[in-house]
Amino acid sequence: MEESATIAMTRKSRELKAEGKDVISLSLGEPDFHTPEFIKDAASEAMRNNFTMYTPVPGYDDLRAAISEKFKRDNGLNYPPSQIVVSTGAKQSIANVVLSVVGKDDEVIIPAPYWVSYIEIVKVAEGIPVIVSAGIETDFKITPAQLEAAITPRTKMLIFSTPCNPTGSVYSREELRGLANVLKKYPHIVAISDEIYEHINFNSKHESLAQFDEIFDQVVTINGVSKAWAMTGWRLGYIGASKQIADACTKVQGQFTSGTCSITQKAAIAAMKADPIVLKDMIAAFARRRTLVLDALNTIEGVRANEPQGAFYVFPDVSYFYGKSYLGRKINDGTDLCMYLLEEGLVALVSGEAFGSPECIRISYAASEETLTEAMRRIKSALEKLV
């Protein structure tokens, strides 16, 4: 198993900071906003009311009921509470599903660019990742034809995200309809739709893959509270799935961690019941930051960037700089470039190699506009030194 590249780069930047270096880290996918007060108040009330004991493995009944209502309200999806499993973060939710469904040598289709942990989770289950690549020309989104071409008799699963980490790409309803038309021909394939960035969507209504009735039972919808609700440290994710898969995930989780934190669950009920309109100021701030970063990238010769429609990442193609040098230091690939930008520019980013797209790097704009302005100045200055 490989170490998470995002965590590795964050660790490296922290080491340099400990040495007194003024490092700006844009490597981790963590909102820089604080958890809303009404959610913290719900947590405090839970502690006062002594919700401090072991919890049911799939989550408190009232939380699962709140998630069920959230799915109906926001996504038009009918997952009864019995088909919802609450876990210690969306990452565990994904792992539970993969471990429940994928066996040795089963194939799992993963569109690239992909989130770094998908590959490693599949490897833990002894599955075989099958990578389907999409480039900047198609907004990093795969087509139905690409999906169908990757399917073999051993295909067991598809894993993808919308809005996507690392690209910020958002699949439209029509694009998801195309993927659904393929999946309905193969009812044995389970599709994990990772929708953790659901509410950070700038130009359109979020669309869920499970909305198409003919594949509803094939789809596992992943979500959580980390990104939109700025609750990364609280650790809570959840799934909506068929009863068979939900029961299997409960069994797996029961042997690994049991139920997630009682206080977090009670706080999450407040988040689930809240109108997403309360997030509008945060989303507007992310949109302004996206513009700031894109405007800066567009002034750098050789950088190619599309305009992401969601999440809080830009994923520019920087292959123009591969083969260039500064003071005898040659840049061979994205990893070299990220280390160069860290050591020369004091900005921590993540190489696209970790996401299956070696021609790119990931920039997280989950930072203040002032911080982003300085980071982009440093990046531009460092890149312009390469010849």
Secondary structure by P-SEA (a helix, b strand, c coil): ccccaaaaaaaaaaaaaaacccccccccccccccccaaaaaaaaaaaaacccccccccccaaaaaaaaaaaaaccccccccccbbbcccaaaaaaaaaaacccccbbbbbccccccaaaaaaaaacbbbbbbbbcccccccccaaaaaaaccccccbbbbbcccccccccccaaaaaaaaaaaaacccbbbbbbccccccccccccccccccccccccbbbbccccccccccccbbbbbbccaaaaaaaaaaaaaccccccaaaaaaaaaaaacccccaaaaaaaaaaaaaaaaaaaaaccccccccccccbbbbbbccccccccccccccccaaaaaaaaaaaccbbbbbccccccccbbbbbccccaaaaaaaaaaaaaaaaacc
